[in-house]
């Protein structure tokens, strides 16, 4: 697993520790460097490859991590899960830390118009 400065891990925990959805701090190689409390509750642990949650042995087909890393700008994408939920996903670069980003998705199914869910 990639190493990261302790101050970055502390900042991640301060900002995302109690966020109500699972949040991961991810290296460009897709090592999960840290997770918030909700991710821990779901059994997500540092040291795994993020795509293993898909499950897959390579980067997920809808992942915008590479695009975000190349541009240096946050990316957003909405998608349906296999369970029929609508998740609003984010890939956000960590300012001043190369090849590291925050990744999470908010389940916003209850806020999406029913006609959009049918598509």
Backbone as XML, in Angstrom:
<?xml version="1.0"?>
<chain id="A" units="angstrom">
  <residue number="1" name="UNK">
    <atom name="N" x="0.838" y="-1.189" z="0.000"/>
    <atom name="CA" x="0.000" y="0.000" z="0.000"/>
    <atom name="C" x="0.878" y="1.246" z="0.000"/>
  </residue>
  <residue number="2" name="UNK">
    <atom name="N" x="0.413" y="2.261" z="-0.672"/>
    <atom name="CA" x="1.116" y="3.540" z="-0.730"/>
    <atom name="C" x="1.135" y="4.188" z="0.653"/>
  </residue>
  <residue number="3" name="UNK">
    <atom name="N" x="2.182" y="4.952" z="0.928"/>
    <atom name="CA" x="2.221" y="5.673" z="2.204"/>
    <atom name="C" x="1.775" y="7.114" z="1.978"/>
  </residue>
  <residue number="4" name="UNK">
    <atom name="N" x="1.330" y="7.723" z="3.045"/>
    <atom name="CA" x="0.855" y="9.108" z="2.966"/>
    <atom name="C" x="1.178" y="9.805" z="4.282"/>
  </residue>
  <residue number="5" name="UNK">
    <atom name="N" x="1.422" y="11.077" z="4.200"/>
    <atom name="CA" x="1.768" y="11.868" z="5.366"/>
    <atom name="C" x="0.639" y="11.822" z="6.405"/>
  </residue>
  <residue number="6" name="UNK">
    <atom name="N" x="1.001" y="11.679" z="7.650"/>
    <atom name="CA" x="0.033" y="11.588" z="8.751"/>
    <atom name="C" x="-0.888" y="12.803" z="8.803"/>
  </residue>
  <residue number="7" name="UNK">
    <atom name="N" x="-0.362" y="13.982" z="8.459"/>
    <atom name="CA" x="-1.187" y="15.191" z="8.512"/>
    <atom name="C" x="-2.333" y="15.131" z="7.498"/>
  </residue>
  <residue number="8" name="UNK">
    <atom name="N" x="-2.121" y="14.461" z="6.366"/>
    <atom name="CA" x="-3.175" y="14.296" z="5.362"/>
    <atom name="C" x="-4.249" y="13.358" z="5.904"/>
  </residue>
  <residue number="9" name="UNK">
    <atom name="N" x="-3.819" y="12.285" z="6.556"/>
    <atom name="CA" x="-4.774" y="11.348" z="7.154"/>
    <atom name="C" x="-5.601" y="12.021" z="8.241"/>
  </residue>
  <residue number="10" name="UNK">
    <atom name="N" x="-4.958" y="12.857" z="9.039"/>
    <atom name="CA" x="-5.677" y="13.571" z="10.094"/>
    <atom name="C" x="-6.670" y="14.564" z="9.511"/>
  </residue>
  <residue number="11" name="UNK">
    <atom name="N" x="-6.264" y="15.261" z="8.445"/>
    <atom name="CA" x="-7.169" y="16.213" z="7.799"/>
    <atom name="C" x="-8.364" y="15.486" z="7.186"/>
  </residue>
  <residue number="12" name="UNK">
    <atom name="N" x="-8.120" y="14.325" z="6.566"/>
    <atom name="CA" x="-9.206" y="13.529" z="6.004"/>
    <atom name="C" x="-10.203" y="13.153" z="7.099"/>
  </residue>
  <residue number="13" name="UNK">
    <atom name="N" x="-9.698" y="12.668" z="8.222"/>
    <atom name="CA" x="-10.570" y="12.262" z="9.319"/>
    <atom name="C" x="-11.355" y="13.451" z="9.873"/>
  </residue>
  <residue number="14" name="UNK">
    <atom name="N" x="-10.704" y="14.594" z="9.998"/>
    <atom name="CA" x="-11.378" y="15.788" z="10.504"/>
    <atom name="C" x="-12.531" y="16.200" z="9.584"/>
  </residue>
  <residue number="15" name="UNK">
    <atom name="N" x="-12.286" y="16.177" z="8.288"/>
    <atom name="CA" x="-13.295" y="16.633" z="7.328"/>
    <atom name="C" x="-14.379" y="15.591" z="7.041"/>
  </residue>
  <residue number="16" name="UNK">
    <atom name="N" x="-14.001" y="14.332" z="6.942"/>
    <atom name="CA" x="-14.908" y="13.306" z="6.442"/>
    <atom name="C" x="-15.287" y="12.240" z="7.458"/>
  </residue>
  <residue number="17" name="UNK">
    <atom name="N" x="-14.673" y="12.251" z="8.626"/>
    <atom name="CA" x="-14.874" y="11.191" z="9.600"/>
    <atom name="C" x="-16.320" y="10.870" z="9.924"/>
  </residue>
  <residue number="18" name="UNK">
    <atom name="N" x="-17.150" y="11.874" z="10.061"/>
    <atom name="CA" x="-18.539" y="11.663" z="10.458"/>
    <atom name="C" x="-19.534" y="11.875" z="9.312"/>
  </residue>
  <residue number="19" name="UNK">
    <atom name="N" x="-19.044" y="11.991" z="8.105"/>
    <atom name="CA" x="-19.935" y="12.144" z="6.949"/>
    <atom name="C" x="-20.848" y="10.924" z="6.882"/>
  </residue>
  <residue number="20" name="UNK">
    <atom name="N" x="-22.136" y="11.103" z="6.582"/>
    <atom name="CA" x="-23.082" y="9.986" z="6.675"/>
    <atom name="C" x="-23.001" y="8.929" z="5.577"/>
  </residue>
  <residue number="21" name="UNK">
    <atom name="N" x="-22.259" y="9.178" z="4.540"/>
    <atom name="CA" x="-22.060" y="8.195" z="3.472"/>
    <atom name="C" x="-20.608" y="7.728" z="3.513"/>
  </residue>
  <residue number="22" name="UNK">
    <atom name="N" x="-20.309" y="6.542" z="2.960"/>
    <atom name="CA" x="-18.917" y="6.079" z="2.949"/>
    <atom name="C" x="-18.030" y="6.973" z="2.091"/>
  </residue>
  <residue number="23" name="UNK">
    <atom name="N" x="-16.861" y="7.308" z="2.625"/>
    <atom name="CA" x="-15.891" y="8.155" z="1.922"/>
    <atom name="C" x="-14.533" y="7.474" z="2.008"/>
  </residue>
  <residue number="24" name="UNK">
    <atom name="N" x="-13.802" y="7.505" z="0.883"/>
    <atom name="CA" x="-12.472" y="6.892" z="0.837"/>
    <atom name="C" x="-11.434" y="7.915" z="0.370"/>
  </residue>
  <residue number="25" name="UNK">
    <atom name="N" x="-10.257" y="7.829" z="0.929"/>
    <atom name="CA" x="-9.091" y="8.558" z="0.444"/>
    <atom name="C" x="-8.317" y="7.553" z="-0.389"/>
  </residue>
  <residue number="26" name="UNK">
    <atom name="N" x="-8.103" y="7.863" z="-1.675"/>
    <atom name="CA" x="-7.595" y="6.881" z="-2.619"/>
    <atom name="C" x="-6.349" y="7.404" z="-3.330"/>
  </residue>
  <residue number="27" name="UNK">
    <atom name="N" x="-5.371" y="6.519" z="-3.522"/>
    <atom name="CA" x="-4.175" y="6.839" z="-4.299"/>
    <atom name="C" x="-4.457" y="6.524" z="-5.764"/>
  </residue>
  <residue number="28" name="UNK">
    <atom name="N" x="-3.723" y="7.135" z="-6.670"/>
    <atom name="CA" x="-3.906" y="6.920" z="-8.109"/>
    <atom name="C" x="-3.825" y="5.444" z="-8.503"/>
  </residue>
  <residue number="29" name="UNK">
    <atom name="N" x="-3.040" y="4.653" z="-7.773"/>
    <atom name="CA" x="-2.942" y="3.215" z="-8.057"/>
    <atom name="C" x="-4.163" y="2.459" z="-7.541"/>
  </residue>
  <residue number="30" name="UNK">
    <atom name="N" x="-5.085" y="3.193" z="-6.919"/>
    <atom name="CA" x="-6.359" y="2.719" z="-6.387"/>
    <atom name="C" x="-6.261" y="2.026" z="-5.034"/>
  </residue>
  <residue number="31" name="UNK">
    <atom name="N" x="-5.135" y="2.204" z="-4.347"/>
    <atom name="CA" x="-5.059" y="1.768" z="-2.953"/>
    <atom name="C" x="-5.941" y="2.693" z="-2.119"/>
  </residue>
  <residue number="32" name="UNK">
    <atom name="N" x="-6.766" y="2.110" z="-1.271"/>
    <atom name="CA" x="-7.545" y="2.906" z="-0.321"/>
    <atom name="C" x="-6.622" y="3.229" z="0.841"/>
  </residue>
  <residue number="33" name="UNK">
    <atom name="N" x="-6.386" y="4.524" z="1.052"/>
    <atom name="CA" x="-5.448" y="4.981" z="2.081"/>
    <atom name="C" x="-6.125" y="5.200" z="3.426"/>
  </residue>
  <residue number="34" name="UNK">
    <atom name="N" x="-7.389" y="5.620" z="3.389"/>
    <atom name="CA" x="-8.148" y="5.873" z="4.616"/>
    <atom name="C" x="-9.631" y="5.835" z="4.274"/>
  </residue>
  <residue number="35" name="UNK">
    <atom name="N" x="-10.439" y="5.587" z="5.293"/>
    <atom name="CA" x="-11.894" y="5.582" z="5.126"/>
    <atom name="C" x="-12.524" y="6.294" z="6.315"/>
  </residue>
  <residue number="36" name="UNK">
    <atom name="N" x="-13.744" y="6.753" z="6.113"/>
    <atom name="CA" x="-14.452" y="7.380" z="7.229"/>
    <atom name="C" x="-15.205" y="6.329" z="8.044"/>
  </residue>
  <residue number="37" name="UNK">
    <atom name="N" x="-15.865" y="6.789" z="9.091"/>
    <atom name="CA" x="-16.556" y="5.886" z="10.013"/>
    <atom name="C" x="-17.635" y="5.062" z="9.301"/>
  </residue>
  <residue number="38" name="UNK">
    <atom name="N" x="-18.413" y="5.685" z="8.412"/>
    <atom name="CA" x="-19.489" y="4.959" z="7.722"/>
    <atom name="C" x="-18.919" y="3.858" z="6.840"/>
  </residue>
  <residue number="39" name="UNK">
    <atom name="N" x="-17.821" y="4.133" z="6.157"/>
    <atom name="CA" x="-17.179" y="3.108" z="5.332"/>
    <atom name="C" x="-16.711" y="1.945" z="6.206"/>
  </residue>
  <residue number="40" name="UNK">
    <atom name="N" x="-16.131" y="2.260" z="7.356"/>
    <atom name="CA" x="-15.707" y="1.209" z="8.293"/>
    <atom name="C" x="-16.880" y="0.339" z="8.704"/>
  </residue>
  <residue number="41" name="UNK">
    <atom name="N" x="-18.019" y="0.979" z="8.990"/>
    <atom name="CA" x="-19.217" y="0.237" z="9.389"/>
    <atom name="C" x="-19.675" y="-0.726" z="8.297"/>
  </residue>
  <residue number="42" name="UNK">
    <atom name="N" x="-19.398" y="-0.385" z="7.057"/>
    <atom name="CA" x="-19.770" y="-1.230" z="5.925"/>
    <atom name="C" x="-18.696" y="-2.264" z="5.585"/>
  </residue>
  <residue number="43" name="UNK">
    <atom name="N" x="-17.607" y="-2.274" z="6.353"/>
    <atom name="CA" x="-16.546" y="-3.257" z="6.147"/>
    <atom name="C" x="-15.479" y="-2.843" z="5.162"/>
  </residue>
  <residue number="44" name="UNK">
    <atom name="N" x="-15.453" y="-1.577" z="4.771"/>
    <atom name="CA" x="-14.425" y="-1.075" z="3.858"/>
    <atom name="C" x="-13.208" y="-0.697" z="4.692"/>
  </residue>
  <residue number="45" name="UNK">
    <atom name="N" x="-12.055" y="-1.189" z="4.305"/>
    <atom name="CA" x="-10.844" y="-0.951" z="5.100"/>
    <atom name="C" x="-9.713" y="-0.400" z="4.243"/>
  </residue>
  <residue number="46" name="UNK">
    <atom name="N" x="-8.835" y="0.390" z="4.842"/>
    <atom name="CA" x="-7.642" y="0.831" z="4.130"/>
    <atom name="C" x="-6.806" y="-0.385" z="3.704"/>
  </residue>
  <residue number="47" name="UNK">
    <atom name="N" x="-6.105" y="-0.233" z="2.607"/>
    <atom name="CA" x="-5.229" y="-1.296" z="2.121"/>
    <atom name="C" x="-5.797" y="-2.084" z="0.959"/>
  </residue>
  <residue number="48" name="UNK">
    <atom name="N" x="-7.108" y="-1.982" z="0.739"/>
    <atom name="CA" x="-7.704" y="-2.688" z="-0.395"/>
    <atom name="C" x="-7.619" y="-1.810" z="-1.638"/>
  </residue>
  <residue number="49" name="UNK">
    <atom name="N" x="-7.855" y="-2.399" z="-2.780"/>
    <atom name="CA" x="-8.016" y="-1.635" z="-4.012"/>
    <atom name="C" x="-9.480" y="-1.206" z="-4.052"/>
  </residue>
  <residue number="50" name="UNK">
    <atom name="N" x="-9.751" y="0.040" z="-4.361"/>
    <atom name="CA" x="-11.140" y="0.514" z="-4.342"/>
    <atom name="C" x="-12.030" y="-0.277" z="-5.286"/>
  </residue>
  <residue number="51" name="UNK">
    <atom name="N" x="-11.493" y="-0.683" z="-6.415"/>
    <atom name="CA" x="-12.314" y="-1.411" z="-7.388"/>
    <atom name="C" x="-12.699" y="-2.811" z="-6.911"/>
  </residue>
  <residue number="52" name="UNK">
    <atom name="N" x="-12.048" y="-3.303" z="-5.858"/>
    <atom name="CA" x="-12.431" y="-4.616" z="-5.318"/>
    <atom name="C" x="-13.836" y="-4.574" z="-4.713"/>
  </residue>
  <residue number="53" name="UNK">
    <atom name="N" x="-14.351" y="-3.378" z="-4.440"/>
    <atom name="CA" x="-15.697" y="-3.226" z="-3.909"/>
    <atom name="C" x="-16.751" y="-3.394" z="-4.997"/>
  </residue>
  <residue number="54" name="UNK">
    <atom name="N" x="-16.332" y="-3.304" z="-6.256"/>
    <atom name="CA" x="-17.277" y="-3.321" z="-7.378"/>
    <atom name="C" x="-17.974" y="-4.655" z="-7.575"/>
  </residue>
  <residue number="55" name="UNK">
    <atom name="N" x="-17.498" y="-5.836" z="-7.504"/>
    <atom name="CA" x="-16.106" y="-6.274" z="-7.402"/>
    <atom name="C" x="-15.489" y="-6.451" z="-8.791"/>
  </residue>
  <residue number="56" name="UNK">
    <atom name="N" x="-14.217" y="-6.146" z="-8.870"/>
    <atom name="CA" x="-13.489" y="-6.231" z="-10.126"/>
    <atom name="C" x="-12.008" y="-6.365" z="-9.822"/>
  </residue>
  <residue number="57" name="UNK">
    <atom name="N" x="-11.254" y="-6.713" z="-10.837"/>
    <atom name="CA" x="-9.805" y="-6.782" z="-10.687"/>
    <atom name="C" x="-9.134" y="-5.639" z="-11.450"/>
  </residue>
  <residue number="58" name="UNK">
    <atom name="N" x="-9.930" y="-4.673" z="-11.874"/>
    <atom name="CA" x="-9.381" y="-3.481" z="-12.531"/>
    <atom name="C" x="-10.317" y="-2.299" z="-12.282"/>
  </residue>
  <residue number="59" name="UNK">
    <atom name="N" x="-9.871" y="-1.125" z="-12.654"/>
    <atom name="CA" x="-10.620" y="0.104" z="-12.409"/>
    <atom name="C" x="-12.046" y="-0.021" z="-12.949"/>
  </residue>
  <residue number="60" name="UNK">
    <atom name="N" x="-12.994" y="0.438" z="-12.165"/>
    <atom name="CA" x="-14.413" y="0.360" z="-12.534"/>
    <atom name="C" x="-14.674" y="1.097" z="-13.850"/>
  </residue>
  <residue number="61" name="UNK">
    <atom name="N" x="-15.599" y="0.592" z="-14.660"/>
    <atom name="CA" x="-15.861" y="1.214" z="-15.960"/>
    <atom name="C" x="-16.355" y="2.657" z="-15.874"/>
  </residue>
  <residue number="62" name="UNK">
    <atom name="N" x="-17.049" y="3.020" z="-14.825"/>
    <atom name="CA" x="-17.558" y="4.382" z="-14.704"/>
    <atom name="C" x="-16.673" y="5.322" z="-13.911"/>
  </residue>
  <residue number="63" name="UNK">
    <atom name="N" x="-15.496" y="4.853" z="-13.492"/>
    <atom name="CA" x="-14.606" y="5.653" z="-12.647"/>
    <atom name="C" x="-14.091" y="6.885" z="-13.387"/>
  </residue>
  <residue number="64" name="UNK">
    <atom name="N" x="-14.162" y="8.030" z="-12.730"/>
    <atom name="CA" x="-13.626" y="9.267" z="-13.290"/>
    <atom name="C" x="-12.333" y="9.689" z="-12.595"/>
  </residue>
  <residue number="65" name="UNK">
    <atom name="N" x="-11.747" y="8.760" z="-11.836"/>
    <atom name="CA" x="-10.505" y="9.069" z="-11.121"/>
    <atom name="C" x="-9.370" y="9.493" z="-12.036"/>
  </residue>
  <residue number="66" name="UNK">
    <atom name="N" x="-9.154" y="8.776" z="-13.128"/>
    <atom name="CA" x="-8.055" y="9.137" z="-14.040"/>
    <atom name="C" x="-8.290" y="10.492" z="-14.690"/>
  </residue>
  <residue number="67" name="UNK">
    <atom name="N" x="-9.523" y="10.755" z="-15.094"/>
    <atom name="CA" x="-9.855" y="12.049" z="-15.692"/>
    <atom name="C" x="-9.580" y="13.170" z="-14.694"/>
  </residue>
  <residue number="68" name="UNK">
    <atom name="N" x="-10.004" y="12.969" z="-13.440"/>
    <atom name="CA" x="-9.801" y="13.961" z="-12.396"/>
    <atom name="C" x="-8.311" y="14.175" z="-12.127"/>
  </residue>
  <residue number="69" name="UNK">
    <atom name="N" x="-7.549" y="13.082" z="-12.071"/>
    <atom name="CA" x="-6.114" y="13.203" z="-11.819"/>
    <atom name="C" x="-5.413" y="13.959" z="-12.945"/>
  </residue>
  <residue number="70" name="UNK">
    <atom name="N" x="-5.824" y="13.731" z="-14.162"/>
    <atom name="CA" x="-5.212" y="14.392" z="-15.322"/>
    <atom name="C" x="-5.541" y="15.883" z="-15.348"/>
  </residue>
  <residue number="71" name="UNK">
    <atom name="N" x="-6.804" y="16.225" z="-15.065"/>
    <atom name="CA" x="-7.233" y="17.627" z="-15.146"/>
    <atom name="C" x="-6.953" y="18.411" z="-13.863"/>
  </residue>
  <residue number="72" name="UNK">
    <atom name="N" x="-6.874" y="17.713" z="-12.732"/>
    <atom name="CA" x="-6.715" y="18.393" z="-11.454"/>
    <atom name="C" x="-8.002" y="19.023" z="-10.957"/>
  </residue>
  <residue number="73" name="UNK">
    <atom name="N" x="-9.113" y="18.717" z="-11.617"/>
    <atom name="CA" x="-10.417" y="19.270" z="-11.267"/>
    <atom name="C" x="-11.342" y="18.168" z="-10.768"/>
  </residue>
  <residue number="74" name="UNK">
    <atom name="N" x="-12.186" y="18.496" z="-9.815"/>
    <atom name="CA" x="-13.146" y="17.528" z="-9.292"/>
    <atom name="C" x="-14.081" y="17.060" z="-10.403"/>
  </residue>
  <residue number="75" name="UNK">
    <atom name="N" x="-14.517" y="15.819" z="-10.291"/>
    <atom name="CA" x="-15.449" y="15.225" z="-11.250"/>
    <atom name="C" x="-16.677" y="14.732" z="-10.504"/>
  </residue>
  <residue number="76" name="UNK">
    <atom name="N" x="-17.797" y="14.727" z="-11.219"/>
    <atom name="CA" x="-19.068" y="14.286" z="-10.642"/>
    <atom name="C" x="-19.801" y="13.439" z="-11.668"/>
  </residue>
  <residue number="77" name="UNK">
    <atom name="N" x="-20.442" y="12.375" z="-11.192"/>
    <atom name="CA" x="-21.201" y="11.511" z="-12.093"/>
    <atom name="C" x="-22.299" y="10.817" z="-11.309"/>
  </residue>
  <residue number="78" name="UNK">
    <atom name="N" x="-23.498" y="10.846" z="-11.853"/>
    <atom name="CA" x="-24.609" y="10.129" z="-11.269"/>
    <atom name="C" x="-24.759" y="8.780" z="-11.949"/>
  </residue>
  <residue number="79" name="UNK">
    <atom name="N" x="-25.167" y="7.784" z="-11.186"/>
    <atom name="CA" x="-25.328" y="6.445" z="-11.761"/>
    <atom name="C" x="-26.281" y="5.614" z="-10.920"/>
  </residue>
  <residue number="80" name="UNK">
    <atom name="N" x="-26.913" y="4.644" z="-11.579"/>
    <atom name="CA" x="-27.752" y="3.678" z="-10.889"/>
    <atom name="C" x="-26.890" y="2.524" z="-10.390"/>
  </residue>
  <residue number="81" name="UNK">
    <atom name="N" x="-27.192" y="2.047" z="-9.200"/>
    <atom name="CA" x="-26.516" y="0.860" z="-8.681"/>
    <atom name="C" x="-27.273" y="-0.376" z="-9.141"/>
  </residue>
  <residue number="82" name="UNK">
    <atom name="N" x="-26.688" y="-1.529" z="-8.933"/>
    <atom name="CA" x="-27.350" y="-2.790" z="-9.265"/>
    <atom name="C" x="-28.608" y="-2.982" z="-8.424"/>
  </residue>
  <residue number="83" name="UNK">
    <atom name="N" x="-28.682" y="-2.295" z="-7.288"/>
    <atom name="CA" x="-29.835" y="-2.392" z="-6.402"/>
    <atom name="C" x="-30.927" y="-1.377" z="-6.771"/>
  </residue>
  <residue number="84" name="UNK">
    <atom name="N" x="-30.725" y="-0.633" z="-7.866"/>
    <atom name="CA" x="-31.720" y="0.331" z="-8.314"/>
    <atom name="C" x="-31.679" y="1.667" z="-7.591"/>
  </residue>
  <residue number="85" name="UNK">
    <atom name="N" x="-30.614" y="1.947" z="-6.880"/>
    <atom name="CA" x="-30.451" y="3.217" z="-6.180"/>
    <atom name="C" x="-29.722" y="4.186" z="-7.119"/>
  </residue>
  <residue number="86" name="UNK">
    <atom name="N" x="-29.950" y="5.488" z="-6.932"/>
    <atom name="CA" x="-29.255" y="6.495" z="-7.731"/>
    <atom name="C" x="-28.207" y="7.155" z="-6.845"/>
  </residue>
  <residue number="87" name="UNK">
    <atom name="N" x="-26.951" y="7.048" z="-7.254"/>
    <atom name="CA" x="-25.833" y="7.565" z="-6.464"/>
    <atom name="C" x="-25.169" y="8.712" z="-7.223"/>
  </residue>
  <residue number="88" name="UNK">
    <atom name="N" x="-24.955" y="9.806" z="-6.516"/>
    <atom name="CA" x="-24.289" y="10.996" z="-7.026"/>
    <atom name="C" x="-22.824" y="10.891" z="-6.600"/>
  </residue>
  <residue number="89" name="UNK">
    <atom name="N" x="-21.934" y="10.511" z="-7.525"/>
    <atom name="CA" x="-20.543" y="10.214" z="-7.189"/>
    <atom name="C" x="-19.592" y="11.369" z="-7.429"/>
  </residue>
  <residue number="90" name="UNK">
    <atom name="N" x="-18.550" y="11.434" z="-6.602"/>
    <atom name="CA" x="-17.554" y="12.503" z="-6.676"/>
    <atom name="C" x="-16.144" y="11.939" z="-6.579"/>
  </residue>
  <residue number="91" name="UNK">
    <atom name="N" x="-15.227" y="12.555" z="-7.327"/>
    <atom name="CA" x="-13.796" y="12.312" z="-7.278"/>
    <atom name="C" x="-13.178" y="13.695" z="-7.108"/>
  </residue>
  <residue number="92" name="UNK">
    <atom name="N" x="-12.540" y="13.927" z="-5.974"/>
    <atom name="CA" x="-12.047" y="15.263" z="-5.641"/>
    <atom name="C" x="-10.552" y="15.199" z="-5.342"/>
  </residue>
  <residue number="93" name="UNK">
    <atom name="N" x="-9.721" y="15.974" z="-6.082"/>
    <atom name="CA" x="-8.288" y="15.958" z="-5.782"/>
    <atom name="C" x="-8.021" y="16.559" z="-4.409"/>
  </residue>
  <residue number="94" name="UNK">
    <atom name="N" x="-6.947" y="16.117" z="-3.787"/>
    <atom name="CA" x="-6.526" y="16.675" z="-2.505"/>
    <atom name="C" x="-5.487" y="17.748" z="-2.798"/>
  </residue>
  <residue number="95" name="UNK">
    <atom name="N" x="-5.812" y="18.958" z="-2.455"/>
    <atom name="CA" x="-4.941" y="20.100" z="-2.736"/>
    <atom name="C" x="-3.568" y="19.900" z="-2.107"/>
  </residue>
  <residue number="96" name="UNK">
    <atom name="N" x="-2.532" y="20.025" z="-2.936"/>
    <atom name="CA" x="-1.156" y="19.922" z="-2.462"/>
    <atom name="C" x="-0.634" y="18.506" z="-2.287"/>
  </residue>
  <residue number="97" name="UNK">
    <atom name="N" x="-1.438" y="17.497" z="-2.630"/>
    <atom name="CA" x="-1.012" y="16.101" z="-2.493"/>
    <atom name="C" x="-1.186" y="15.422" z="-3.849"/>
  </residue>
  <residue number="98" name="UNK">
    <atom name="N" x="-0.092" y="15.079" z="-4.484"/>
    <atom name="CA" x="-0.148" y="14.472" z="-5.807"/>
    <atom name="C" x="-0.698" y="13.050" z="-5.759"/>
  </residue>
  <residue number="99" name="UNK">
    <atom name="N" x="-1.471" y="12.722" z="-6.779"/>
    <atom name="CA" x="-1.979" y="11.363" z="-6.991"/>
    <atom name="C" x="-2.868" y="10.835" z="-5.871"/>
  </residue>
  <residue number="100" name="UNK">
    <atom name="N" x="-3.527" y="11.718" z="-5.145"/>
    <atom name="CA" x="-4.431" y="11.296" z="-4.066"/>
    <atom name="C" x="-5.751" y="12.044" z="-4.235"/>
  </residue>
  <residue number="101" name="UNK">
    <atom name="N" x="-6.854" y="11.321" z="-4.031"/>
    <atom name="CA" x="-8.154" y="11.953" z="-4.153"/>
    <atom name="C" x="-9.149" y="11.366" z="-3.158"/>
  </residue>
  <residue number="102" name="UNK">
    <atom name="N" x="-10.197" y="12.137" z="-2.933"/>
    <atom name="CA" x="-11.309" y="11.711" z="-2.095"/>
    <atom name="C" x="-12.385" y="11.188" z="-3.036"/>
  </residue>
  <residue number="103" name="UNK">
    <atom name="N" x="-12.957" y="10.040" z="-2.707"/>
    <atom name="CA" x="-14.036" y="9.480" z="-3.527"/>
    <atom name="C" x="-15.197" y="9.059" z="-2.641"/>
  </residue>
  <residue number="104" name="UNK">
    <atom name="N" x="-16.393" y="9.465" z="-3.054"/>
    <atom name="CA" x="-17.601" y="9.078" z="-2.334"/>
    <atom name="C" x="-18.797" y="9.222" z="-3.253"/>
  </residue>
  <residue number="105" name="UNK">
    <atom name="N" x="-19.895" y="8.656" z="-2.823"/>
    <atom name="CA" x="-21.154" y="8.796" z="-3.541"/>
    <atom name="C" x="-22.285" y="8.960" z="-2.552"/>
  </residue>
  <residue number="106" name="UNK">
    <atom name="N" x="-23.181" y="9.881" z="-2.866"/>
    <atom name="CA" x="-24.355" y="10.101" z="-2.027"/>
    <atom name="C" x="-25.549" y="9.412" z="-2.660"/>
  </residue>
  <residue number="107" name="UNK">
    <atom name="N" x="-26.252" y="8.602" z="-1.886"/>
    <atom name="CA" x="-27.480" y="7.970" z="-2.365"/>
    <atom name="C" x="-28.572" y="9.034" z="-2.328"/>
  </residue>
  <residue number="108" name="UNK">
    <atom name="N" x="-28.971" y="9.502" z="-3.513"/>
    <atom name="CA" x="-29.979" y="10.566" z="-3.592"/>
    <atom name="C" x="-31.277" y="10.067" z="-4.240"/>
  </residue>
  <residue number="109" name="UNK">
    <atom name="N" x="-31.489" y="8.775" z="-4.209"/>
    <atom name="CA" x="-32.659" y="8.179" z="-4.844"/>
    <atom name="C" x="-33.954" y="8.875" z="-4.436"/>
  </residue>
  <residue number="110" name="UNK">
    <atom name="N" x="-34.124" y="9.143" z="-3.157"/>
    <atom name="CA" x="-35.376" y="9.729" z="-2.685"/>
    <atom name="C" x="-35.587" y="11.161" z="-3.170"/>
  </residue>
  <residue number="111" name="UNK">
    <atom name="N" x="-34.545" y="11.793" z="-3.710"/>
    <atom name="CA" x="-34.647" y="13.170" z="-4.184"/>
    <atom name="C" x="-34.732" y="13.276" z="-5.699"/>
  </residue>
  <residue number="112" name="UNK">
    <atom name="N" x="-34.597" y="12.160" z="-6.391"/>
    <atom name="CA" x="-34.609" y="12.158" z="-7.852"/>
    <atom name="C" x="-36.050" y="11.991" z="-8.328"/>
  </residue>
  <residue number="113" name="UNK">
    <atom name="N" x="-36.408" y="12.775" z="-9.325"/>
    <atom name="CA" x="-37.763" y="12.699" z="-9.879"/>
    <atom name="C" x="-38.037" y="11.303" z="-10.423"/>
  </residue>
  <residue number="114" name="UNK">
    <atom name="N" x="-39.190" y="10.734" z="-10.117"/>
    <atom name="CA" x="-39.510" y="9.361" z="-10.566"/>
    <atom name="C" x="-39.344" y="9.167" z="-12.074"/>
  </residue>
  <residue number="115" name="UNK">
    <atom name="N" x="-39.675" y="10.161" z="-12.880"/>
    <atom name="CA" x="-39.544" y="10.009" z="-14.334"/>
    <atom name="C" x="-38.078" y="9.860" z="-14.761"/>
  </residue>
  <residue number="116" name="UNK">
    <atom name="N" x="-37.171" y="10.423" z="-13.984"/>
    <atom name="CA" x="-35.745" y="10.244" z="-14.294"/>
    <atom name="C" x="-35.273" y="8.843" z="-13.906"/>
  </residue>
  <residue number="117" name="UNK">
    <atom name="N" x="-35.809" y="8.308" z="-12.830"/>
    <atom name="CA" x="-35.436" y="6.963" z="-12.385"/>
    <atom name="C" x="-35.888" y="5.889" z="-13.361"/>
  </residue>
  <residue number="118" name="UNK">
    <atom name="N" x="-36.941" y="6.159" z="-14.104"/>
    <atom name="CA" x="-37.486" y="5.172" z="-15.053"/>
    <atom name="C" x="-36.630" y="5.048" z="-16.297"/>
  </residue>
  <residue number="119" name="UNK">
    <atom name="N" x="-35.774" y="6.026" z="-16.557"/>
    <atom name="CA" x="-34.962" y="6.007" z="-17.789"/>
    <atom name="C" x="-33.830" y="5.027" z="-17.721"/>
  </residue>
</chain>
